[in-house]
Amino acid sequence: MGVGPQDQGKCAAPRPEADASSPPAVDAYTERLRELFAALARGDVDALAPLYDLCAAELHGLALWRAGSREDADDVVQELFCRLADQRHRLAGVENPRAYLLAIVHRLAIDRHRARGRRREEPLESLPLVAAPAADPGMAEDARRASRALARLPAPQREALYLHSMCDLPYATVGRITGVPTFTAASRCRLGLRALRRLLELPP
Amino acid sequence: MNDPRSERDPLAGLRVPPPDADLRTRTLVAARAALERPAAPGGWRAAFAALRAAPALASLVALLLLAHALLFLVPASPDSARAKRLPAGSQAHELAASAPEVAPLPKVRPLTISLDS
């Protein structure tokens, strides 16, 4: 299909250098999501697999960065798809399906994190939050360092950074997804990025 | 407002690790099962669906609603209302029952001033 968040962000694929002048390729992705939502609303079982292939990597990434556990992220994605199937009659009228899905994942990840009572089976520092691109395995050490640094950020900052930096979403959308004002979303991104650079000992 | 992407991006070239392949299978199986179930209506629709499924329950609910409405529609006298609110047999009830009736106020003829006389 060639349409997906990976075409714009770093989800499941190496991200091209951010270029503010490049037009956002969200439209084709959103259109495809709308088609699949409409099919799902009609009860079309065949819409599930393409929908998963289209957006699961991005959604799983958000759940992973927010919940801080691979197991929780898996559960969140599974629960999300069950909810979509269960409440399919609501899907036909969704205006922005990408933000809709990300917002549900945001809430589910927080619920999952709270339900666990902040118990953590695996230390967050050992969790690979980012990986080296397949084409450049030499970046594996950079990815490990970045993962360790990201693990030390507060979860709201990490989440805002994911949505803005990895998914290339504007601050307003980040705010809508996470339920905070645009200014707060921008502030979280900036603080998270500054902390990340400090932890990675990069020049400010 | 400075855009963080305009600074040097510490995450440049990195990607988010994809989910495990078995998650796809598990998720699709669970979602298919949910999709093959009848769609779960919410709120009022769920309540009406439950009432449609059980006519006896619907009759009972209708009866209760009617009785509730009648309680408000039938006017009650103030004296009986006062006595009803007190538990029967209690000291307060007896006191209320033995209390003398308050005599009605005498009718007062309205004062009229005639300027002719």
HADDOCK unambig.tbl for C-alpha pairs under 7 A between the chains (distance, minus, plus):
assign (segid A and resid 10 and name CA) (segid B and resid 14 and name CA) 6.92 0.50 0.50
assign (segid A and resid 10 and name CA) (segid B and resid 15 and name CA) 4.71 0.50 0.50
assign (segid A and resid 10 and name CA) (segid B and resid 16 and name CA) 6.20 0.50 0.50
assign (segid A and resid 11 and name CA) (segid B and resid 15 and name CA) 5.77 0.50 0.50
assign (segid A and resid 11 and name CA) (segid B and resid 16 and name CA) 5.00 0.50 0.50
assign (segid A and resid 12 and name CA) (segid B and resid 15 and name CA) 5.97 0.50 0.50
assign (segid A and resid 12 and name CA) (segid B and resid 16 and name CA) 5.46 0.50 0.50
assign (segid A and resid 12 and name CA) (segid B and resid 17 and name CA) 5.99 0.50 0.50
assign (segid A and resid 12 and name CA) (segid B and resid 18 and name CA) 5.30 0.50 0.50
assign (segid A and resid 13 and name CA) (segid B and resid 15 and name CA) 5.74 0.50 0.50
assign (segid A and resid 14 and name CA) (segid B and resid 13 and name CA) 5.67 0.50 0.50
assign (segid A and resid 14 and name CA) (segid B and resid 14 and name CA) 5.97 0.50 0.50
assign (segid A and resid 14 and name CA) (segid B and resid 15 and name CA) 5.23 0.50 0.50
assign (segid A and resid 15 and name CA) (segid B and resid 13 and name CA) 5.88 0.50 0.50
assign (segid A and resid 15 and name CA) (segid B and resid 15 and name CA) 6.72 0.50 0.50
assign (segid A and resid 17 and name CA) (segid B and resid 12 and name CA) 6.98 0.50 0.50
assign (segid A and resid 18 and name CA) (segid B and resid 5 and name CA) 6.96 0.50 0.50
assign (segid A and resid 43 and name CA) (segid B and resid 35 and name CA) 6.67 0.50 0.50
assign (segid A and resid 45 and name CA) (segid B and resid 32 and name CA) 6.43 0.50 0.50
assign (segid A and resid 45 and name CA) (segid B and resid 35 and name CA) 6.92 0.50 0.50
assign (segid A and resid 48 and name CA) (segid B and resid 28 and name CA) 6.77 0.50 0.50
assign (segid A and resid 49 and name CA) (segid B and resid 28 and name CA) 6.74 0.50 0.50
assign (segid A and resid 57 and name CA) (segid B and resid 18 and name CA) 5.41 0.50 0.50
assign (segid A and resid 57 and name CA) (segid B and resid 19 and name CA) 6.27 0.50 0.50
assign (segid A and resid 60 and name CA) (segid B and resid 19 and name CA) 6.53 0.50 0.50
assign (segid A and resid 61 and name CA) (segid B and resid 16 and name CA) 6.19 0.50 0.50
assign (segid A and resid 74 and name CA) (segid B and resid 23 and name CA) 6.71 0.50 0.50
assign (segid A and resid 78 and name CA) (segid B and resid 27 and name CA) 4.79 0.50 0.50
assign (segid A and resid 81 and name CA) (segid B and resid 27 and name CA) 6.80 0.50 0.50
assign (segid A and resid 81 and name CA) (segid B and resid 31 and name CA) 5.58 0.50 0.50
assign (segid A and resid 82 and name CA) (segid B and resid 30 and name CA) 6.34 0.50 0.50
assign (segid A and resid 82 and name CA) (segid B and resid 31 and name CA) 4.48 0.50 0.50
assign (segid A and resid 82 and name CA) (segid B and resid 34 and name CA) 5.90 0.50 0.50
assign (segid A and resid 85 and name CA) (segid B and resid 31 and name CA) 5.86 0.50 0.50
assign (segid A and resid 85 and name CA) (segid B and resid 34 and name CA) 5.63 0.50 0.50
assign (segid A and resid 85 and name CA) (segid B and resid 35 and name CA) 4.73 0.50 0.50
assign (segid A and resid 86 and name CA) (segid B and resid 34 and name CA) 5.59 0.50 0.50
assign (segid A and resid 86 and name CA) (segid B and resid 35 and name CA) 6.06 0.50 0.50
assign (segid A and resid 86 and name CA) (segid B and resid 39 and name CA) 5.81 0.50 0.50
assign (segid A and resid 86 and name CA) (segid B and resid 40 and name CA) 6.24 0.50 0.50
assign (segid A and resid 87 and name CA) (segid B and resid 39 and name CA) 6.52 0.50 0.50
assign (segid A and resid 87 and name CA) (segid B and resid 40 and name CA) 6.54 0.50 0.50
assign (segid A and resid 129 and name CA) (segid B and resid 16 and name CA) 6.36 0.50 0.50
assign (segid A and resid 129 and name CA) (segid B and resid 17 and name CA) 6.90 0.50 0.50
assign (segid A and resid 130 and name CA) (segid B and resid 14 and name CA) 6.18 0.50 0.50
assign (segid A and resid 130 and name CA) (segid B and resid 15 and name CA) 5.43 0.50 0.50
assign (segid A and resid 130 and name CA) (segid B and resid 16 and name CA) 4.65 0.50 0.50
assign (segid A and resid 130 and name CA) (segid B and resid 17 and name CA) 5.91 0.50 0.50
assign (segid A and resid 131 and name CA) (segid B and resid 14 and name CA) 5.83 0.50 0.50
assign (segid A and resid 131 and name CA) (segid B and resid 15 and name CA) 5.36 0.50 0.50
assign (segid A and resid 131 and name CA) (segid B and resid 16 and name CA) 5.89 0.50 0.50
assign (segid A and resid 131 and name CA) (segid B and resid 17 and name CA) 5.56 0.50 0.50
assign (segid A and resid 132 and name CA) (segid B and resid 14 and name CA) 5.28 0.50 0.50
assign (segid A and resid 132 and name CA) (segid B and resid 15 and name CA) 6.32 0.50 0.50
assign (segid A and resid 133 and name CA) (segid B and resid 14 and name CA) 6.09 0.50 0.50
assign (segid A and resid 133 and name CA) (segid B and resid 15 and name CA) 6.21 0.50 0.50
assign (segid A and resid 143 and name CA) (segid B and resid 14 and name CA) 6.58 0.50 0.50
assign (segid A and resid 190 and name CA) (segid B and resid 4 and name CA) 6.05 0.50 0.50
assign (segid A and resid 193 and name CA) (segid B and resid 4 and name CA) 6.99 0.50 0.50
assign (segid A and resid 197 and name CA) (segid B and resid 10 and name CA) 6.59 0.50 0.50
